[in-house]
Amino acid sequence: MNRITTKLEEGKKLLSIYFTAGYPALNDTVKIIQDIEKNGVDMIEIGLPFSDPLADGPTIQESSTAALKNGMTTEILFKQLKDIRKSVSIPLIIMGYFNPMLQYGVEAFCKKCQEIGIDGLILPDLPLDVYQDEYEAIFKKYGLINVFLITPQTSNTRIRQIDDASNGFIYMVSSASVTGSKSGFGQEQESYFERIAAMNLKNPQIVGFGIKDEETFQQATKTAKGAIIGSAFIKYLTANGTDKIAEFTKLIR
C-alpha cells in the first residue's frame, strides 16, 4: 500500500510541510527531510524549483530562484534522494510543475520516483483530462498518487470529477490566491471548508495556502484531514537556518 494511503488512515489530523529542494543551500535537502520527520511531521512535500511558477507567492518564488542559482536540477534532486528511504519512513511527495517532468521524460521521471521511494506528485499545471488521457497509466504503473487541487472557485461538478479521479487526498487550496498571501481565515474560507466537508467526498482533503501557525492549522483541520505549511516554513528557514526546525514544528501543534 502507498505510504500516503496508510498515513491517511491514521486517526489524527495530519501536518504536511513543504520546502524547496536545494534551499537555503544546495545540499540541505536530505537534512531538512530527516529533521522534519524527527519532529513529528506526517508528510513532506519536496518542491522541485522551476523558473516560471504559476501558483507560488513571493516567498516560494524567491526560494526557487535561489535553489536554481545554487545549481538544483531534477537530476541532482534524484541523486540527493537516492538513499532517503534508509532514514525516512513518512510519505514523500514531489511538488512542482509539469515542464521539468516533461523535459526529463514522464515515464523516466515516474520510474525514478518509484526507485527512490517517492509516494506521490502534485503538479498544479497538469490538467485532469490530460492526466487521464495520457499519463494516468504511467503513474499507476510506478505506484504514484497524483494529487489534484481544488479552490473555492472550483465547481461542484469539477470537484466530483477530481474526487473520482483521485486515490489519495485532495489538495484544498484555501483561497483564490498564490501561496503565502493570507494572514488567517475569515468567514469566506470557513464557509468553503464546510461546503466541501458537506459533499462527503471519498478522498480526504488537506488544506494548503495560508496555514502558518497553530491557529490557522486548527482552523484548516476543523473539517479537513490535515493542513500544509509552505511559505511560513521557508520564511523560518531563511531567518533561522536549518538547525532549529524543532522550534518551528512546536509552534504548530
Number of C-alpha atoms within 10 A of each C-alpha: 6 15 18 22 15 12 16 20 10 11 8 12 19 21 22 23 24 24 27 29 30 29 28 20 16 19 17 16 20 18 11 22 25 15 17 23 19 13 14 16 17 23 25 23 24 24 23 22 28 20 11 12 15 13 16 19 16 13 18 26 21 16 23 27 18 19 22 19 13 15 13 23 18 17 11 15 19 16 13 18 17 15 14 18 13 9 11 17 14 21 21 24 25 21 21 23 23 17 15 17 17 12 10 14 12 17 17 13 20 22 18 17 24 17 14 17 23 26 21 26 22 21 18 19 15 15 11 19 13 10 15 11 9 9 16 17 13 16 21 12 13 19 19 24 23 24 20 24 21 23 17 18 10 11 11 14 9 12 19 14 13 20 20 12 18 18 18 24 23 24 22 25 23 26 21 14 15 17 24 21 16 14 12 16 16 9 8 11 17 15 12 17 23 13 14 18 15 10 11 9 16 14 17 21 26 24 29 26 29 27 28 22 19 14 14 18 24 17 19 28 19 15 20 21 22 26 27 25 26 25 27 22 21 22 15 16 19 14 9 12 15 18 11 12 18 15 11 17 18 12 11 16 13
